[in-house]
Amino acid sequence: MEGARVWGRTEGEMKTLAAENAQRERELIAADIIIEDDTRVGPKNPYQLEHNEEYAALVMANLKHSLNSMILKLFGGRTRGEPLKVRWIEAEFPWTTPSFEVEVWFQGKWLEILGCGVVKEPTLLRGGVNESIAWAFGLGLERIAMVLYSIPDIRKISTFQPFSKYPICWRDISFWKSDQFHENDLCDIVRDAAQDLVEDVILTDKFVHPKTNKTSLCYRVNYRSMERSLTNDEVNVLHQAMSRG
């Protein structure tokens, strides 16, 4: 997944950008995120000669604030009560300078998830974008999946899983949704209780109480083994264990 943002190199746009940066910085300070950033702009990771350094610094700051905010929204609910840890590292890419890599603390080690930087002037000019300054990033979708679904090895993402020839056995579960509820948390509970005997979990109904404004959710859990037919009794045991979780 890739993204970019472009500004005209004008005093007015840079003034607006500075105000946006201040707002994003305040939001990140208040958020449950720890950002390690010892990167420096210098001979090995320089500003571009074509750029006003003040403007380039504003764009670089916006790049960092924007991506930190995006990472927080993606992974903030996956840290099991701990602050999200993010680390910025100086890097080198053909199309950007200054350039950076971003890592997330995942299962006891740093996992690289994206590369980014201030877009080089010739790149913009070749695209017909003149008198502008921009940042861009590239993020591996498989890296997102590793964090969101607790996949420890990137090779497991592309591992082929054959279709089961055995019948499906489904059960429904419904509950009142709390403010802290995230669908991924339910999937974790199901996975912990039934391991690989669950094929999928699907939201089938949603109800908002007209008086209390509380939300009730109903999910269908589809149980199916790759090796044999499951009995109703063992599915009931699995489902009860999942419901208690």
C-alpha positions as MATLAB code, in Angstrom:
seq = 'MEGARVWGRTEGEMKTLAAENAQRERELIAADIIIEDDTRVGPKNPYQLEHNEEYAALVMANLKHSLNSMILKLFGGRTRGEPLKVRWIEAEFPWTTPSFEVEVWFQGKWLEILGCGVVKEPTLLRGGVNESIAWAFGLGLERIAMVLYSIPDIRKISTFQPFSKYPICWRDISFWKSDQFHENDLCDIVRDAAQDLVEDVILTDKFVHPKTNKTSLCYRVNYRSMERSLTNDEVNVLHQAMSRG';
ca = [
       0.000    0.000    0.000;
       1.347    3.398   -0.964;
       0.358    6.971   -0.227;
       1.549   10.525   -0.752;
       0.647   14.110    0.033;
       1.592   17.219   -1.951;
       1.717   20.951   -1.153;
       2.462   24.039   -3.195;
       5.657   25.744   -2.086;
       3.913   28.891   -0.883;
       4.038   30.731    2.410;
       0.284   30.350    2.859;
       0.280   26.564    2.463;
       3.259   26.202    4.768;
       1.564   28.338    7.422;
      -1.490   26.072    7.276;
       0.774   23.021    7.437;
       2.535   24.346   10.545;
      -0.821   24.718   12.315;
      -1.819   21.174   11.316;
       1.482   19.817   12.608;
       0.945   21.480   15.975;
      -2.511   19.923   16.276;
      -1.298   16.431   15.302;
       1.588   16.685   17.742;
      -0.788   17.524   20.601;
      -2.982   14.536   19.707;
      -0.008   12.151   19.677;
       1.299   13.445   23.013;
      -2.081   12.624   24.550;
      -2.271    9.185   22.877;
      -1.112    5.812   24.235;
       1.958    5.606   22.020;
       5.715    5.661   22.648;
       7.694    7.034   19.699;
      11.450    6.501   19.507;
      12.906    8.940   16.995;
      16.625    9.741   17.086;
      16.828   10.438   13.355;
      18.784   13.419   12.103;
      18.988   15.275    8.814;
      22.607   15.438    7.665;
      25.072   14.486    4.928;
      23.874   10.861    4.851;
      20.180   11.775    4.919;
      20.017   15.338    3.611;
      17.427   17.908    2.696;
      17.292   18.553   -1.047;
      19.113   21.524   -2.531;
      15.941   22.473   -4.419;
      13.969   22.831   -1.194;
      13.638   25.622    1.308;
      14.875   23.851    4.455;
      12.142   25.392    6.597;
       9.487   24.063    4.226;
      11.178   20.667    4.020;
      11.290   20.435    7.820;
       7.548   21.162    8.010;
       6.778   18.478    5.415;
       9.041   15.980    7.182;
       7.321   16.693   10.497;
       3.919   16.211    8.860;
       5.106   12.907    7.403;
       6.066   11.668   10.850;
       2.937   12.924   12.603;
       0.660   11.521    9.881;
       2.263    8.077    9.816;
       2.464    7.834   13.603;
      -1.259    8.623   13.722;
      -2.010    6.037   11.022;
       0.057    3.377   12.803;
      -1.733    4.149   16.069;
      -5.127    3.654   14.411;
      -3.996    0.411   12.786;
      -2.245   -1.218   15.713;
      -3.281    0.669   18.852;
      -5.836   -1.979   19.795;
      -3.371   -4.863   19.441;
      -1.013   -4.116   22.338;
      -3.023   -5.826   25.124;
      -3.081   -2.808   27.415;
       0.498   -1.710   26.744;
       1.423    1.513   24.918;
       2.127    1.071   21.218;
       5.880    1.344   20.577;
       7.077    2.859   17.297;
      10.668    3.445   16.191;
      11.972    5.667   13.375;
      15.277    4.855   11.638;
      17.219    6.759    8.998;
      17.147    5.031    5.610;
      18.024    5.515    1.951;
      15.599    5.154   -0.968;
      15.902    6.110   -4.663;
      12.916    8.474   -4.711;
      13.034   10.271   -1.357;
      15.346   12.266    0.910;
      15.322   12.589    3.844;
      14.217    8.949    4.061;
      13.112    6.760    6.960;
      12.001    3.281    7.939;
       9.388    2.744   10.649;
       9.224   -0.241   12.980;
       6.616   -1.475   15.478;
       7.404   -3.489   18.612;
       5.811   -6.887   17.959;
       6.160  -10.120   19.960;
       9.353   -9.008   21.686;
      11.177   -7.579   18.676;
      11.086   -4.677   16.223;
       9.166   -5.359   13.003;
       9.732   -3.083   10.009;
       6.399   -2.066    8.472;
       7.055    0.821    6.087;
       9.502    3.096    4.304;
       8.926    6.777    3.641;
      10.470   10.171    2.971;
      10.268   13.574    1.315;
       9.840   13.005   -2.432;
      12.823   13.994   -4.580;
      12.232   17.008   -6.795;
      13.041   15.250  -10.124;
      10.405   12.618   -9.336;
       7.706   15.273   -8.988;
       8.865   17.091  -12.125;
       8.714   13.903  -14.200;
       5.125   13.539  -13.055;
       4.289   17.080  -14.133;
       4.035   18.358  -10.550;
       5.862   21.690  -10.445;
       6.633   24.138   -7.637;
       5.540   21.570   -5.090;
       6.876   19.573   -2.174;
       5.593   16.180   -1.048;
       6.058   13.157    1.142;
       5.329    9.527    0.279;
       5.316    6.124    1.953;
       5.067    2.448    1.059;
       3.607   -0.024    3.551;
       3.593   -3.810    3.216;
       0.074   -5.189    3.672;
       1.558   -8.472    4.845;
       3.263   -6.559    7.665;
      -0.094   -5.185    8.769;
      -1.509   -8.711    8.756;
       1.362   -9.997   10.896;
       0.571   -7.528   13.679;
      -3.231   -7.617   13.424;
      -3.460  -11.417   13.375;
      -0.379  -12.288   15.459;
       1.426  -14.077   12.620;
       5.029  -14.584   13.805;
       6.560  -15.562   10.447;
       5.881  -13.675    7.211;
       6.221  -16.933    5.246;
       3.060  -18.262    6.886;
       0.956  -15.597    5.174;
       1.331  -17.242    1.780;
       1.156  -20.844    3.016;
      -1.515  -22.748    1.102;
      -4.391  -24.109    3.169;
      -6.568  -26.712    1.372;
     -10.343  -26.528    1.545;
     -12.080  -28.871    3.961;
     -14.347  -31.582    2.566;
     -16.083  -32.027    5.918;
     -19.397  -30.375    6.869;
     -19.604  -27.053    8.657;
     -21.153  -26.735   12.109;
     -22.166  -23.258   13.228;
     -23.130  -21.576   16.484;
     -24.267  -18.009   17.203;
     -23.114  -15.756   20.012;
     -24.642  -12.402   20.953;
     -23.653   -9.801   23.535;
     -23.912   -6.133   24.442;
     -20.980   -4.228   23.008;
     -18.742   -2.276   25.403;
     -16.944    0.935   24.456;
     -13.621   -0.950   24.490;
     -14.784   -3.781   22.214;
     -12.839   -4.431   19.022;
     -13.789   -7.195   16.589;
     -10.214   -8.458   16.530;
     -10.467   -9.145   20.277;
     -13.400  -11.499   19.641;
     -11.415  -13.282   16.936;
      -8.537  -13.732   19.391;
     -10.875  -15.294   21.970;
     -12.340  -17.648   19.358;
      -8.893  -18.629   18.118;
      -7.632  -19.283   21.661;
     -10.636  -21.482   22.460;
     -10.976  -23.458   19.232;
      -7.579  -23.085   17.544;
      -7.831  -24.103   13.865;
     -11.289  -25.679   14.197;
     -12.917  -22.309   13.415;
     -13.261  -21.478    9.738;
     -14.579  -17.926   10.139;
     -16.507  -15.506   12.345;
     -19.213  -13.377   10.700;
     -21.313  -10.503   12.056;
     -24.947  -11.455   11.316;
     -26.976   -8.905   13.275;
     -26.628   -5.548   15.005;
     -29.248   -3.933   17.251;
     -29.205   -0.546   18.999;
     -31.570   -0.298   21.972;
     -33.825    2.744   21.464;
     -33.799    3.719   25.156;
     -30.338    2.849   26.450;
     -28.545    3.356   23.119;
     -26.551    0.204   23.869;
     -25.494   -1.915   20.905;
     -26.068   -5.668   20.713;
     -24.022   -7.733   18.259;
     -24.644  -11.253   16.998;
     -21.818  -13.251   15.414;
     -21.959  -16.612   13.693;
     -18.977  -18.864   14.413;
     -18.455  -21.519   11.738;
     -16.659  -24.614   13.025;
     -15.077  -27.052   10.584;
     -12.147  -29.446   10.794;
      -9.738  -30.125    7.962;
      -9.382  -33.759    9.072;
     -12.779  -35.080   10.200;
     -16.430  -34.312   10.871;
     -17.037  -32.509   14.147;
     -19.778  -33.739   16.477;
     -22.378  -31.433   17.970;
     -21.178  -32.288   21.462;
     -17.583  -31.248   20.878;
     -18.660  -28.078   19.069;
     -20.863  -27.241   22.057;
     -17.867  -27.652   24.379;
     -15.718  -25.400   22.188;
     -18.443  -22.789   21.907;
     -19.070  -22.723   25.648;
     -15.347  -22.262   26.287;
     -15.271  -19.412   23.783;
     -18.368  -17.799   25.347;
     -16.739  -17.829   28.784;
     -13.674  -16.113   27.332;
];
